Amino acid sequence: METSKAVIQTNNIDIVKTEVKKSKVKLSIILTHIIIIAVGIIMLYPLLWMVSSSFKDNLDIFKGTSFFPKEIIFDNYIKGWNGISGYTFATFFKNSLFICTMAIIGNVISCSMAAYAFSRLDFAFKKVLFAIMLITLMLPFHVTVIPQYIMFNKLEWINTFLPLTLPKFLATEGFFIFLMVQFMRTIPLELEEAAKMDGCGPIRIYWKLILPLSLPALITTMIFTFIWTWNDFFSQLLYLSDIKLHTVAVGLRMFVDSMGESSWGSLFAMSTVSLIPLFAVFIFFQKYLIEGITAGGVKG
C-alpha cells in the first residue's frame, strides 16, 4: 500500500510539473506576442499618423492633440490630386508607372542574361568580370553621380526619361545579377545537359529552360525594381526639371514650400495614395519574394 501511494504521489508530482511547464510555455508565447504587437504598433505609428493627418485641416495636423481627426476632411485628397501648376497628380503617377515599367523590363532582360552567362557559360576572364561586378555593389551611388550627369548631359538626355530607363537595359544593377546567379546555380545541370542532347543551343536553353525555372528570382527582381524606382527621389529630381515629367516622389516635394505656406494635408493625402501600389505589389507577390530571396541565398 505504501508503495502504491508513493507511486501515486510521484505521478501527481509529475503531472503538476508538466502542467507548470505548459503554463510557462503558454505564458512565454503570450508575452512574445504582446511584445511583437507592441513593437509593430510603434513601427506603424508614423504611417497611421500620416493617414490620420491626411483627413485633417492644416492647422489641426501639428497643433491638435488628438490622434484621430475631429472632422474627416476629404478636400486634401481632392486638392492633392488636382496637383500644382496645372498638372494633376495623375500625370505624376503616369510618369512613375512608365519609368517603373521600363526599369522592370530592362532589369529582368539584361540582368537575367548576364546572370545566365556568369552561372552557366564558360568564357575568358569570367571570374575576373564577376569579381568586378561584385565590386560595383560596394561602390556608393553618389560617387558616380557627377560623371554620369556629365555623360548624360553631353548626350542631351537631361530632362528626359532616358537616364532613368535606358541604363537598366545594360545590366547596371549588380545586386540583381548576383541574386539571379545564385538562383540559377541551384538549377540541376542534368536538365541543361538533356536540353543540349535534344539540340538546344545556349539561347534556347536560356529562353526555354532557365528563365521559366528562375521565375521566383525574376519576380523578386521585378518587385525590388518597382519599389526602388517608385521611391527614388534623388535621381528623378536630378534629371527631370520639367514639371510635366515629374514623378510621384518629386511631385510630393512640391507640396512643401520653405518660403511660403505648405499644403501638409494634401502632402499626406497623396503620400497615402502613393503607398497603395507598393502595398498591392508586396501583398500579391510576397510568396515569390520570399522564395526568390531564400533560394537566391543558397549556393548550388
Secondary structure, DSSP 8 states (H G I E B T S, - for coil): -HHHHHHHHHHHHHHHHHHHHHHHHHHHHHHHHHHHHHHHHHHHHHHHHHHHHTTS-HHHHHH---SS-SS---HHHHHHHH-BTTB-HHHHHHHHHHHHHHHHHHHHHHHHHHHHHHHH---TTHHHHHHHHHHHHHS-GGGSHHHHHHHHHHTT-TTSSHHHHGGGGGT--HHHHHHHHHHHTTS-HHHHHHHHHTT--HHHHIIIIIHHHTHHHHHHHHHHHHHHHHH--HHHHHH--SGGG--HHHHHHTT--SSS---HHHHHHHHHHHHHHHHHHHHHHHHHHHHHHHHHTS--
